[in-house]
Amino acid sequence: MHFELSEEQMMIQQAARDFAQQELKPGVIERDEHQKFPAEQVKKLGELGFLGMMVNEKYNGSGLDAISYVLVMEELSKIDASASVVVSVNNSLVCYGLEKYGNEAQKEKYLKPLAAGEKIGAFCLSEPEAGSDATSQRTTAEDKGDYYLLNGTKNWITNGSSASIYLVIAQTHPELKHKGINAFIVERGAEGFTIGPKENKMGIRGSDTHSLMFNDVKVPKENRIGEDGFGFKFAMKTLEGGRIGIAAQALGIAQGAFELATNYAKERKSFGKPIVEHQAIAFKLADMATQIEAARLLVYKAAWLKDQGLPYTQAGSMAKLFASKVAMDVTIEAVQVHGGYGFVKEYHVERLMRDAKITQIYEGTSEIQKMVIAREIIR
């Protein structure tokens, strides 16, 4: 077993760390306060090649491995989860899905600008009544011969108003249930496609989260991904990789909170000595460090399995389930270590605590991850 990173991976990790400190940290509290999308920072992430990290170079990607991807996600998420979720969605859900299952024409037209960071993508699966139960798609795609007619609503879509390319899951053959679902590429500006107001969220407030409405939107037949009825499988296979990205995000949030708590505990004094020298605080930090390290090993293992072309369904769900819980536990304790200062915005930890919660919900709730893990164990 080899636990060390390669020289290239360490360079990528350092580049992400530098970017987070220099580009994301200034203004991160203000962006959270005003729900401001980090457009300028996302553009720079694209220029660095972080929006198409695992895409083949012939499609304008960086051609890197999944380990490098989770290293970047971890570093960015220490500082700004609203920015890192853009990296996660564009890489894991949009670019991966197009490269793995799209045809050459779709890759040329859509994947190339996405991987180059020239455009941002969105993955549209959730609906008002189809969150964890992704089979209950109410959005319909009626086959009209040379095009589909799309009608319905999608909820909680990351990059909702910032994306140019949307991967939309919709039901074409209701009688076939999940086997009648299709996946489509929809371009921003299509007639009948409207974007709802931005959601006012507890955490990742800088992230661009919207509802999307489709009213008789014409989607060319060539914009269907895969064979007729492939959509549900497309969504599930794509989400398997997405879970690794969100697990890495949760890991980064926890690590960021831990570092802030450790530094604060070394500086803050009570009863004549730094609070880190009080056993009550030292033991909190010991527990936090242990939880984070365990989460890191799960996340890295899932990414390694993906790189090796080995099954990673169970590993990805375990990583997301555990890392998201660690993110919640560690951020709560980080606020506690800070005491009253942890409750105010300028010390960052209260924001990290709010950001941590979503990692237990999106791209498959913790309950869904337990179902996946149990199914894999039984199998």
N, C-alpha and C positions, 0 to 999 in steps of 0.2 A: 504494500500500500504506500502510495506516494502522496504526501500532503502539501508539498511545496508547489508554489506557482512558478510558471516559466518566466523568463526575463521579459518576454513580450506582454504577458498578462500583468506583470507588476508595473510595466510602463503604462499600460492602458488604465490600470487602477489609479496610478498617480495622476494621470491626465484628468480623470474624472474627479478625483479629490481636489485638484487645483481648480478645476472649473467650478465645482460646487462652492468652494470657499471664496473665489474671486468674482464669480458671475451670479451665483444664485443667492448667496447669503445677504449681500447688500440689497435691501428692499424686500426681503422675504416676508417680514412682519407686515409691511404696508400692503403687499399683494394679498396676503391672507385677509387683512382687515377689510380691504375694498373689493375682494373677490376678483382680482385682476389677473387675467391669463398672462403667463410669462412669455409673450410672443417673441420678444427680442432674444431672450435666453434660448428658447426652443429653436429659433433660426440658427443660432450659434452651435447648438447641439447637432443640428443637421450638417453644418459645415465641418464639424469634427468627425462625422461619420457615425454618430451614435444613434441615428434613427433608422439605420439599415444594417445593423452590426453583423447579423448572421446571414445576410443575403450574399449570394455569389457575386463576385466582382464584375462579372459580365452584365449584371443587371444594376450596376452602380452601387452595390453594397460593399461592406468592408471585409466580407469573407472571414469573419472571426468565429470563435467557438462560443458555446453557451456559457462556459465558465467566465470568459471575458465579459459577456453580457451581464451576468449576475453581479460581477465585481463593479461594473459601472452603475447598475441599479442600486446597489448597496451604498456606494459613495454619494450619489445624487440624493438618495432618500434620507441620508443623515441630515441634510439641510432643507430640502424642499420636495416633499412628496407630490406636490401639485405639478412640478416639472417632470419628476421621474415617471409619473403615470403616463405622460405623453410618450415617453421613451418605451415604456412597457407595451402600451396598446399598439404603437406603430410597428414595433419589432415583432412581438409575440403573436398578436392577433391579425394584423393587417398584412404586413410583409410576409410573414411565415405562411399564412393561408394562401396568398397569391402565388408565392414561389412553389409551394408544395403541390397545390391543386389547380392552379390556373393554367391556361394554355399559353402558348408562346405569344400570341397576339396580345393577350391580357397582360402578360409580363412586360412586354415592350411598351405598351401604352400607359399602364398604371403602376406596375412595380418599380420601374426605373426612377420616375420622379419621387416616389415615396421613399425608396432606399437612399436616394441622394439628399433627402431632406428638403427638396424643393416643394413638396406638398405633404400634407398631414392626412392620415387616414382615421376612420372611425369604424368600430365594429358594432353592429346594431342587431342585438338578439333580444334583450329584455323588453317586456311590454307591461302595461298596467296589470295584466293578469297572467303573465308568463315570465316569472323571475326564475326561481329555482326549478319550476316545472316548465322547462324549455320546450317540451313537446306541444304545449297548448298555444301554439302560434295563432293569433287572431288576424295578424297582418296577412293579406291574401295577395297572391300573384297569379292572376288569371291569364292563361295561355291564349293569345290572340293570333297565333300563327307565326309571324316574324317578330313579334314583341310580346312582352308581358305587361299587364296592367296592374300596377301596385297600389294597394289601399290599406291603410292602417296607421297605427301609432307605435313608436318605439320610445321607451323611457330610460332615463338615467344614462344617456349616451355620452361617454367621455369624448372630448374634442368635438362636441355637437355642433358648435358654430364656427369652429376653426378649421375643420377638415374640408378637404376638396373632394375626397373619394370615400364613399361609404359602402361597407359590405353589409348588405341587408338580408336577414333571414325571413322567409315568408312561406306561407302554406299555399301550394298549388292544387293538391289533390287531397281534400279533407278526409275522403273515405279511406285513404291509405295511412292516415294519422302521421306518425313521425317519418314514415317512408315516402310521404308526399311533399315534404318540405324542400325548398330550394334556397340557394344562396346567390345573391345578385350584386353586381357592382353598379352603384348609382352615383352619378356625378352631381356635385353641388350646382345649383341653378336649374336643375331639371324642372320643367313645368309641372306644377302641382305639388312640389316638394317644399315644405315650409318648416322653419325651425322655431320651436317654442321658446319662452323666456328661460333665462338661466336659473338653475336651481339654487336656492339659498341654503347651503349645506353647513353641517357642523364642522367638518374637516375637509381637507384638500380643497379649500375654498378658492384657490387660484385656478383649479382645474375647471375646464369649460364643459359643464354638464347640462344637457338640455334634453327635452322631449323633441321628437321629430314626427312630423305628420306627412303622410303620403296620400294624396287625393288624385286618383286616376293618373298616376305617374307612369309614363311609357318607358319601359326598360328594354332595349334591344336584345334579341335572343342571344347574340354573341356575348352579352354581359352576364349570362348565367355561368356560374362556376361549377364545373363537373357535369356529370350526367343528370338527367331529370330525376329528382328525388334524392339527390346526394346532400342536400343542404343541412340536414340534422347531423349527419356524420361529419360533415365539414366543420360545423360549429363545435361539436364535442372534441374532435381531434385538435382543433385550433386552441380550444380552451385548456387542453392538457399542458401545452407549452406555456400558455399565459399564466397558469398557476405558479410556474417556477419564477416568472418575473415578479408577480405580486408577493410571493414568498421572500424574494430578495428585497423587495420594497419594505416589507415588514421588518426584515432583518436590519436594514439600514436605519429605519426609524428607531428601532430599539438601541442600536449601536450609538446613534447620535444622541439619544437621551442619556445613555449610560456615560458617554464621554462628558457631557455637560454636568451631570450629577457628580462625577468623580472630580472634575476640576473645581466645582463649587465646594465640595466637601474638603478639599485641600486648603481652600482659601478662607472659608467661613469659620469663625472661631466662636466657641461657647464654653463657659466654665474654664476659661484660660487656655484652651488648646483647640487646634483645628478639629472640626466635627468628625473628620475621617478617623481620628484617633479614638473616638467613642465606639465601643463595640456594636452598639445598636445600628450605627451608620455603616461601619465596616462590614458587618454581616449582610446588610442590604446589598452593598456593592458586590460582595462575594456571590450572592445568589443571582444577581443580575448578570454578572460576567459568565457564570456557569450556564445559565439559560441561553444566553446569546451564543455561546460557543456551540452548544448542542444544536441550536437552530441553524447556525452557519454550516455545520457538518451535514445536516439534512438537505439544506439548499444546494450546497456544492455537489453532494452526491447525485441529486436529481439532475442537475445540469450536466454532470459527468456522464451519467447514463444516456442522456439525450445525445451528447457528443459521440458516444460510442455506438450509437444506433441500436441501443438496447431498450427494452420496455421500461418506461418511466412513469406510467400512469399512477401506480401506488406511491412511488417515491415523491412525485410532484404534489400529490394530495397530502401526504404526510408532512412535507416541507411547508406547504401553505397553512395547514391546520395548526402545526406547532409554532411556526414563526409568527403567525398572526396573534396567537395567544401570548407569546413572549413579548411582542410589541406592546400589547395592552398592559401586561403585568409590569414590564420594565418602565414604561412611560408614567404609569401611576406612581410607582416607587420613586422615579426621578423627580416628580412634582413634590412628593413627600420629603425627599432629601433637601430640596430647596426651601421647604417650609412656606412661609408667606410669599417669598419671592417667586416661588414656583407657580403661584396663582396669577401672576401678572405677565403680560405679553412679552415684555422686553427680555425675559430670560429664556424664551423659546420653548421650554419644556411643556407648557400648557398646550401649545399648538401641536407639538409632536404627539401628545396624548390624544388630542382630537383627531389628528390624522390617522393614528393607529387603528381606530375603530373600523374604518372602511375596509381594512385588509381582511377582516373576518366576514365581510359581506360580499364584496364584488368578485367577479370571476369564480363564483361558486361559494356559497356560505360555508361556514365551518360544519354545519349539519350535513350539507351535501358532500363535503370532503370525507366525513365519517362514513357516509353511504358508499362512496367510491372505494375507500380503503377496505371496508367490510366485504364488499363484492369481490375485490381482488383476492382477499384472504380466503374466502369461501371457494373461489374458483381454483 
